């Protein structure tokens, strides 16, 4: 038997860098699309309904978001020019980042929200060396508290799509949302393992089918086959650093998340990486894609861990497969019927889909507390203070109504307050050695 480790092994192509046959690559890429497609669709619908955008602006925003998802996925999968990890990653709008985008747009203006995305992306590009050190020092208890606050905020926004704030809920709207959630749960419970990742998308389809059967689904008019994104759809971006603080603070947490996902992805595909260098490239790829998204009116884009499980499940580790998925996304961005269909989905269906998807973030945040010591006074008080500061402005929106506008924007951001208060309290206990 020949010894292993000889010259032939040294020249062998790692599975991450293999180019599969086109048919197998295409089938695997379609699976990645099916897993990831619900997130950009839900995110765009959340922005569209919350900001009451026109049909033309909504279609342009969907086109821009799908295009950025595709370009970002290509960057992360390719790993060229210092942009992207060179691993089988996909890129999606960050759920919390979408809520922060909506919050800034409602408090100030959509142009200010676009400016905040661009400012955050530029900071991410410039501060990569510092970010690689900073994200490893963010206390785990603070990060977990931030994720729980983010999840609660997301679910609240989703509820606003089922019944608009200040309006009376109708049985039909609540029923549609309930059907959507129930279908999602049943799909996840009874479908084979490979199909469970489509449960959110299938729940949305089921809710839409019921809406159509009950006369609550109305397809938007239009006959064109092509759609295109628009540069600065909300006008010239307004750069307000104070308004951008919530998104800037969140970006620190997202960098920490990108760090963990990069290490996990490399472990799943069995590839040795220089962690600091690869994480820096992941963060830089996220920032460049977010910059492009901001120019086209979209939210901050983030490398997603959703598809890592699919890589593990299928055993297809090639980054060229996710690259092909990115190319297909970029092409889909220009297909107008997709935009019309997505923009026609009823608000309660979108709200129900978003509620169950975003509630998963709360569960993930609660799970993150397992990594901290619950017996330490400093940990308990830090989590308590961070959650109180973060949840109060979400659950009591009028809490800071009497404050000046600039202070209200900062204090009213649950994510920002959870991060700032959490870090301060953590440092207080760290200094006394608790």
N, C-alpha and C positions, 0 to 999 in steps of 0.2 A: 504493500500500500504506500502510495506516495505521501511524503511528509507535507503537512500544510504549512502555510506561511511563506512559501517561496515566491519567486518573481511573478508567477501567474496571479497569485493572490493580491500582490501589490498593485497590479494593473486592473483588477476587477472593479467594475462599476458598482458603487453603492446603490442599493434599491431606491434611495431618494433621488438619485441622478439618472435612473433608467428611463428610457423612452419606450413605453408599452406599445404594442400594436394599436393601430388607430381605433379599431372596433372596441377593444377592451378599454382603451383610454376614454373613448366617447361615453361608453356606458357608465364608467366610474365617475366621469365628470358630471353626468346628468344626476347621479345620486347626490353629489355635493350640491348641485343647484337645488335639488328638491329639499335638502336639509336646510339650506341657508335662505331660501327665497322668501319665507314668511317674514323674516326680520326687516329687510328693507321696505317691503310692502306695508307692513304694520307701522313702521316708523314714519313713512311718508304720509300715510292716512292720518296718523296721530297729529302731525304738523298741519296737514291740510284742514282737518276738521276743527282743530283748536284755534287756528288763526283765520278760519273762514276764507280760505284762498279761492280765487276764481278757478274754473276748470282748466283754463289754459296755463295758469301758473302751477297748478297741481300737477298737470301732465309734464310740464317742463322740469319740475322738481323731482318727479319719479324718474324721468329720463336721466337727470343729473346724478341721482343717487345710485341707480343701477350702473351707470357708466363709471362712477367712482369706485363702487364695489368691484367692478371688473378690473379697472386699472390697478387698484390697490392689491387685489389678489394676484395679478400678474407681477407686480413689484415684489411682493412678499415671497411668491413662489420662485421668481427668477433670481433674486438676490444679487443683482448686478449693480455696479456703480455705487456700492455702499448703501443701497436702498433695499431693505427687505432681508429676511432671515435666510432665504434660500432653502426653506422648508415647506412642506405641503400645508400652507395656511390659506385661509380666506379672509376677506375683510368686509365688515358690516358697519352700519351706523351704530354707535354706542347707545344702548337703551337710556341710560341716565343722561348722556349727552344730549339726546333728543329732548328730554324733559327740560333740561337747562336751557336749550335753544328756545323752546316754547316760552319758558318763564321770562327770559331776557326780552324776547319779542313782545310779550304781553305787557311787561313792565315799562319797556322803552319803545322799541320798534323792531320790525323784522330786519331793517338795515343795520341796527345795532347788534342784533343777534349774529348776522353774517360777519360783521366786524369782529365780534368776539371769537368766532370760529377761526378767522384769519389770524388774529393776534395770538391765540393759543397755539395754532399750528406753527407760526413763526417762532414762538418761544420754544416749542418742542424741537425745532430744527437747530436753533442756536445753543440750546442748553443740554444737548445729548450727553456731553461728558459729565456735567453736574448731575443730570438726571440718573445716570447709572449708579451713582453713589447715594443719591437722595432716596430713591425708591426702596433701597434695602434697609433704610433707617426709619421708615414710617412704622410706628408701633402697630403690631397686629391687631390689638384691641380697637385702635382708632379706625383702622381700615375696615374691620368687621362692622363697626358702628356705622361708618359711612355707607357701606353696602346695604344695610338694613334700612337706613333712611332713604337711600336711593330707591329701593324697592317699594316702600310705602308711598313715596312721591309718585312713582310710576303708576301704581295701582289707582291712586286718586285721579290722576289724569285720565286713565282708561275709563274710570267710572263717569267722568265728565262727557265721554262720548256716548254712553248709554242713556244718560239723562243730563241735559245741559244744566249747569249751575243756575239756581234760581227758578228752574222750571219744574213742573210736576211730572213725575215719572208715569209713563203709560204702561199698561199691562203687556201690550204688544212689544214694546221696546225691551222691557225686562225679560219677557219670554224669549225673544230672539237671542239676547245675550246668554240666557240660561241654556238654551238649546246648543249654542256654539260651545259653551264651556263643557256641557255634558258630552257632546260628541267628541270633544278633544280627549276627555278622560276615558271614554269608552274605547276610542281608537288606541290610546296608549295601553289600556288594560288587555284588549283582546287581539290586537294585531301581532303578527310575528315581530321578533326583535328588530329586524332590519327596517320594518315599516313604522315602528313607533316614533322614529325621528320625524316622521311626516305628520304626527298627530295634530300639531298646531295648525298646519296648513289644511288638513282634512277637516278639522273642526270649523275652520273658516268656510270651507266649501259647503259643509252641511248646513251651517247657519244661513249662508247665502241661498241655498236651495229652498229652505223653509221660507225665507223672505220672499223669494220669487213665487212660491206656491200661494202665499198669502197676500200677494200684491204689494209688497213693501220693497221690492227691488226694481229700480228703474234705470235701464242702461243709458248712459250719457250719449247724446247724439254726436255724430261725426262719421266721416267716410274716408278720411285720409289713411294711408298705410304707414306713413313715417312721422316720427316726432323727434324733436331735438331739444337738448337742454338750452338754457339761456344764461348768458353772462349777467351777473348782478340783477336777478329778477326783481329784487326789492329796491332797486336804485343803488346809488353809490353807497358802499358800506360806511357806517359811522363807527369810528374807533373810540370807544369809551373804556378805558382800562378798569375803572371801578365796576362797570356793568359786566365786564369780562371775568372778574375775580372768581365767581362761582365755577365757571368753566375751567379757569386756570388751576384752581384747587383740585377740581375733579381730575384734571389731566395727570396730576401727580399720582393719584390712585390708579389711573388707567395704565400708567407706566409700570407700576408695581405689578399689575395684572399681566401686562405684556411680558414682564420678566418671567413670571411663573409659567405662562403659556409657552414661551419659547423653550424653557428648560423641559417642560412636560412633552412638548412636541418632539424635541430631539431624542428624549428617552423612548417615546413610543416607536419612532422610526429607527432607533438604534444607531444614531449618528453622533459621534463625538464633536463637540463644538467648543470654541473659545467663548465662554458664557458672556463675558463683558462685551466683547466685540460684536457677537451675534445679537445680543439684546439691544445694543446701540443701533444696529442696523434695523432691527424691528421697529424701534421707537421712531427712527428717522423716516422709515417707510410710512408709518402711520401718520406722521406729521405732514409729509409731502402730499399724501392723499387727502388729508383734511384741508390743507391749503387749497387744493383744487376744488374740493367740495364747497368750501366757503365762498370761493369766487363764483360758483354757480348756485349759491343760495342754500346749500345743503348743510347738514349738521356735521359734527366731528365724527371721523371714521376711525374704527379701531380694529386691530387684528382680533379675530374671533377664535375661541377655543371650541366652538360647537362642532367643528368638523374633525377634531382630533379623535373623538370617539368613533367616527365613521372610518377613519384610517385604521384604527385598531381593529374594528369589526371586520372590515373587508380584507385587510392585509395588503392593500394597494398603497405603497408608501411613496410613489413617484410624485415629485413636485410638479412634473409636467402635466399630471392629471388635474391638479387644482389650477394650474396655469390655463389649461384648456377651459375649465369651468369659468375662469375669469374672462376669457375671450368670448365665450357664449353669453355671459352677462352683459359685456360691452355691446354686443350685437343686439341683444334684447332691448337695450336702452333706447333704441331708435325705432322700435316697432309700436306704432300708435295704438292698435287694438288692445295691447296689453295695458297701456295707460288708461284707455277709456273703461276697460273692465274693472281695473283696480279702483279707479275713482268713483265707480258706481256702487261699490259695496256700502251697504247701510251702516250708519254709525254704531248701532247696537251690536252688530256682528263684529265690527272692528274693535269696539270697546270690550266685548266679551273675550275676543282673541287676545287682546293686549293684557287684560286683567289676569288671565291664567298664565300667560307667558311671563309677565313681569312679577307675579307673585313668586315665581321660581327664584327670582333674585333675592327676595326676603329670606327664603329657605336657605339659599347659598350663604347669605350673610350670617344667619344663625349658626350654620355649620362651621363658619370661620372662627366662631368663639371657642370651638373645641381645641384650637391651637394655643389658647392662653390659659393661665392659671386662675381658676375661679375662686381660689381660696385667698388670693392676695388682695388686701384692701385697695391697693392702688389700681388694680385691674377692674374691680367692681365699681369703684367710684368713677374711674375714667369712662367706663362704658355707660354708666348711669348719667353722668354729666353730658357726654357726647350725644346720647340718644335724646335726652331732655331738650338740649339746645337745638338738635336737628329736627325733632318731631313737632315741637310746639308751633313753629311758623307754618308747618304743613297742615296740621290739624286745626289750627286757629289762624286762618289767613289774615284776620284783621288785627293781629297782635301788635304789629308795629305800624299801624296805619297813622298814628299821630306823629311819627318820626319824619325827619326830612327825607326827601326822595332818595338821595344817595345812600343814606344810612339804611333806609328801608330795603333797598335793593340788596345790600350786603347782609343785613340781619335776617331778611326774609328768605334767604337761601338755606334750606335745611342741610344740604350737603356741605356747604361752606362752614356753617356754624358747627356742625358735628366735627368737622376736621379741626377747626381752630380751637374750639373748647376742649376737644379730646387731647390734642397735642399739649396745650397749656397745662391741663390737669395731670397728664402723664409726666410732664417735666417736673411739676410740683412734687409728686411722689417720688420721682427718680432722685431728686436732689436730697431728699431726707432719708433715702435708702429704703423706702417702704416696698 
